Amino acid sequence: MVDYKKAYNKYHKQPKYKKDRAARNKARRKALRDGRVKKGGAFDVHHIDANPRNNSPKNITITHRSSNRGQLKYRNRRKNA
């Protein structure tokens, strides 16, 4: 079983992760306002440098969720290889 309370206290509750989550949400809201993504759509806001707090226009792209959500694993695999 997953201990959600433990996961929240260890990860989601920490100030650094709250700020990261807020920055990701802010980038998503801006893309919604600009019409670049739709609510419930299949596209994610991708941070090119993997820093969620860097919301400069040069660092933001819109990618399909299937390619965006697997990139971190792929990036780590390439570094270790």
N, C-alpha and C positions, 0 to 999 in steps of 0.2 A: 504494500500500500504506500501511497505517496503521502508524506507528511507536509501538507501545504503550509501549516503554521510555521514549521521549522524553515521551510524554503523562504517564506515571507520575511521572517526575522533575520535570516542570514543574508538574503540578497535584496529583495524588493524594498525593504524598509530603510536601507542604508542611504544617506544623503547623496552620495555620488551617483547611485543608480536612479534615484528619484530625479535628479537633474538631467541625467542622460535620457530617461523616459520622457520628461517634459520637453526636451529639445527635439526628440523624434516626433512627438505629437505636434509640436509647433510647426515643424517642416511639413508634416502631413496636412495640417489645417491650411497652411499657405497654398499648398498645391491644390487643395479642394477649392479654395477661393478663386484661384487663377484658372480653374477648369482643367487642370492637367490630369487629375484623377477623379474618380467618382466614388461615392460612398458605397462600400460593399463590392467595389470593382476588383479586378484581378491584378491590379498594378500596385507596386510599392514605391515609396520614395527611397531611393538608394543614395547613401553617402559614399562617395568614391573613395575617400581616405579612411573609411570605417570609423570616423569620429562623429558621433551623433550630435555633438555640440557645435560642429562646424556647419552652419546652415547657409554658407555663402552660395550664391547661384552657380558658381563654377564647380562646386562640390556636390551638387544635387542633380541626380538624373532620375527618370521614371523608368522602372524596369518591371517586367512580369514577375509576379511573386514566386513562380517556380524556379526562376534563375537567381533571384535575389536572395532567397532564404537559404540556399545551399552554398553560397559563396564562402562563408566563413570557414566551413569545414574544408572546402576545397583549397582555400588559401593556406590554411594551416598544414594541410597534407603536402602542398608543394614546398613549403619552407623546410619541412622535416625530411623531405626526400633527397 
